[in-house]
C-alpha cells in the first residue's frame, strides 16, 4: 500500500498538536497527537524551521533533509498513522556531517511513538 504524506494546513490542527505529546533531542522537537478528523491512510506530518535558523537557502536545506528522512522512515520503520506529527528543526540540524546521526535519532523517536 502506497502511503501519502500530507502536510498540515489548518491553524487549529497545529494548535491541537502543540498541546499533544512532545519528544525532544538536540536536532529537532517532535510533537504528536491523535486527531479524530484525520484520514488513517495518509501520514500527516509538517516540518517547521524558524527564521532564526538562517537564510531561506539553509531553512529549505533543512526541510528537504527532514522530508527525505521521513520518506525513509515510512519505508523502514512502522509508523503509527493514527497520529499527526509536527517536527520543529533546531540549529544543530544544519550541520552537514550530522545526517546519519539525525537519521538514527529520528528512527528511534518514531519507534517511541506508540
C-alpha positions in Angstrom: 0.0 0.0 0.0 1.4 3.4 -1.0 1.2 5.9 1.7 0.6 9.6 1.0 2.5 12.1 3.1 0.2 15.1 3.7 1.2 18.4 5.3 -1.0 20.0 7.9 -2.9 23.0 6.6 -5.2 24.4 9.3 -4.1 26.6 12.2 -6.4 24.6 14.6 -4.6 21.4 13.7 -1.2 22.9 14.6 -2.6 24.2 17.9 -4.0 20.7 18.7 -0.7 19.0 18.0 1.3 21.6 20.0 -0.9 20.6 23.0 -0.1 16.9 22.5 2.9 14.9 23.5 6.5 16.0 22.8 9.8 14.3 22.2 12.9 16.4 22.1 16.6 15.9 21.2 19.5 18.2 20.1 18.4 18.2 16.4 14.6 18.6 16.5 11.5 18.6 18.6 8.7 16.3 17.6 5.1 16.9 18.7 2.5 14.2 18.0 -1.2 13.7 18.8 -4.2 11.8 17.6 -6.6 13.9 15.6 -10.0 12.4 15.2 -10.9 14.0 11.8 -7.8 12.6 10.2 -7.7 10.0 7.4 -5.8 7.0 8.6 -4.4 6.1 5.1 -2.4 9.4 5.0 0.5 10.4 7.1 0.0 13.9 8.4 3.4 15.5 9.1 4.7 19.0 9.0 8.3 20.3 9.2 8.9 23.7 10.6 12.1 25.8 10.5 12.2 29.1 12.3 13.7 32.3 10.7 16.3 32.3 13.4 17.8 29.2 11.8 19.3 31.1 8.9 18.5 32.4 5.4 16.0 30.8 3.1 18.5 28.5 1.5 19.6 26.9 4.8 16.0 26.6 6.0 14.9 24.9 2.8 18.0 22.6 3.0 16.9 21.6 6.5 13.3 20.9 5.3 14.5 18.8 2.4 16.8 16.8 4.7 13.9 16.1 7.1 11.5 15.2 4.3 13.9 12.6 2.9 14.3 11.2 6.4 10.6 10.9 6.8 10.3 9.2 3.4 12.9 6.6 4.6 11.1 6.2 7.9 7.8 5.4 6.2 9.6 2.6 4.4 11.8 1.2 7.2 10.0 2.0 10.5 6.5 1.0 11.4 5.0 4.5 11.8 1.7 5.0 13.7 -0.6 6.5 11.1 -3.2 7.4 13.8 -1.1 10.3 14.9 -0.3 13.6 13.3 3.3 14.8 13.6 4.9 18.2 13.8 8.7 18.4 13.5 10.4 21.6 14.6 14.0 21.8 13.5 16.8 23.1 15.7 20.1 24.8 14.7 22.2 21.7 15.1 20.3 20.0 12.2 22.1 22.3 9.7 25.5 20.7 10.1 26.4 18.8 7.0 28.1 15.9 8.8 25.2 15.1 11.1 22.9 13.5 8.6 23.5 9.8 9.7 23.1 10.8 13.3 19.9 12.6 12.7 18.6 9.6 10.8 19.4 7.3 13.6 17.8 9.5 16.2 14.7 10.2 14.1 14.1 6.4 13.6 14.4 5.9 17.4 12.0 8.8 18.1 9.4 7.3 15.7 9.8 3.9 17.4 9.0 5.6 20.8 5.6 6.8 19.5 3.2 4.0 20.2 
